[in-house]
Amino acid sequence: MMNNINQAVLLLIIANVLVSMKGFKDYSFLDKYKFQVSRILSGEKIRTLTSGFLHVDWMHLGFNMYALYLFGDIVAALLGTPNFLIIYFGSLLAGSLYSLQYHKNEPYYSAVGASGAVSGIVYSSILLYPGMELFLFFIPIPIPGYIFGVGYLLYSIYGMKKQLGNVGHSAHLGGAMGGFAITLLLNPSLFITNKLLVVSLGIPIILLLIFGDKLKDL
């Protein structure tokens, strides 16, 4: 199956593995390029990009790269490699910018991982291939992609509010929103061909954009 993987997807996986391995062995390297609110606000904007190629451990890295492997090929096949790259890096930056906005008053908030970019690719693939069915751990029946998409958003909103685990839920949300918006910009015919799906995924995103800052006050 690896023989058929899109070259851009493969190169991104290799880049993530190599950069993350460097970070595993060299904490000063990870500290220099991770997402950290105070550093970014002081001018180190490159961290919004470099943090997306770092991971905390092999499990974190493996999960993200496996998701990229599964969903990246769908987006690249249906929209082409250039558009896949636009969605990947656009979602990565969207995740970082949303995290920066949400945590702007937490100077020591930090995070790493490709989750924002991968979330955008997952959402893009759901929009492009609404008939996909996903098998999740411990659930023996397939789940429609759009159900997964809405559920993922709701879980991330809850996780962001409750600060569940050592997970950058805000980057997940920002990346998903980025992938959703960029895919529609690149392929506006989806507003017609997949209208119901666009609406079902779009409503919680719009509500989140409007009321997201109020989550901390609930």
C-alpha positions, 0 to 999 in steps of 0.5 A, spaced: 500 500 500 505 504 501 507 504 494 501 508 492 502 513 497 502 520 494 509 523 494 507 529 497 504 525 503 510 521 504 515 527 504 511 530 509 511 524 513 518 523 513 519 531 515 515 530 521 519 523 523 526 526 522 524 533 525 521 530 531 526 525 532 531 531 533 526 534 538 526 527 542 534 527 543 535 535 543 530 538 548 533 545 546 531 544 539 524 542 541 524 548 546 526 553 540 521 551 535 515 549 539 509 553 539 509 558 545 504 564 546 509 569 549 515 567 544 510 568 538 507 574 541 514 577 542 516 576 534 518 569 533 512 567 528 516 561 525 514 557 531 507 557 528 509 553 523 515 549 526 511 547 532 507 542 527 513 538 525 515 536 532 511 531 537 512 529 544 513 522 543 513 516 538 505 515 540 503 522 538 507 522 532 505 515 530 498 517 531 498 523 527 502 520 521 497 514 520 492 519 520 495 523 515 497 517 511 490 515 511 486 521 509 492 525 505 491 521 499 484 522 499 485 529 498 491 529 494 487 524 489 481 528 489 484 535 489 491 534 486 498 535 490 498 543 490 491 544 493 493 538 498 499 542 500 495 548 500 490 545 505 495 542 509 499 548 511 493 553 511 490 548 516 497 548 520 497 555 520 490 556 522 490 551 528 496 555 530 493 562 530 486 559 533 491 557 539 494 563 539 488 567 539 484 562 545 491 562 549 493 569 548 493 571 556 497 565 557 504 566 556 507 560 558 502 556 554 506 551 549 504 545 544 507 541 539 504 536 533 501 536 526 494 535 529 492 542 526 494 540 519 492 533 520 485 535 522 484 540 516 486 534 512 481 530 515 475 535 514 477 536 507 477 529 506 470 528 509 467 534 505 470 531 498 468 524 500 462 524 504 460 517 503 467 515 507 466 510 513 471 510 519 472 504 523 474 507 530 477 503 536 472 499 540 467 501 535 465 495 531 461 498 526 463 503 521 461 511 522 459 516 517 464 521 516 460 527 517 458 524 524 465 523 525 466 530 523 461 533 528 462 529 533 470 531 533 468 538 533 463 537 539 469 533 543 474 538 541 470 544 544 468 540 550 476 538 551 478 545 550 473 548 555 475 542 560 482 542 558 482 535 558 489 531 557 495 534 555 492 535 548 492 542 544 484 541 542 484 549 540 489 547 534 485 541 532 479 546 532 483 551 528 486 546 523 479 543 522 476 550 521 482 551 516 481 545 512 473 546 512 474 553 509 480 552 504 477 546 501 470 550 500 474 556 497 478 551 492 472 547 490 466 551 491 462 546 487 461 543 494 456 548 496 451 545 491 453 537 491 454 536 498 450 542 501 447 538 507 454 536 509 457 543 508 451 546 513 452 540 518 459 541 519 459 549 518 454 551 523 458 548 529 464 552 526 460 558 525 458 558 532 465 556 535 467 563 531 462 567 534 462 564 541 469 561 542 472 566 547 466 565 551 468 558 553 472 560 558 467 563 562 462 558 562 
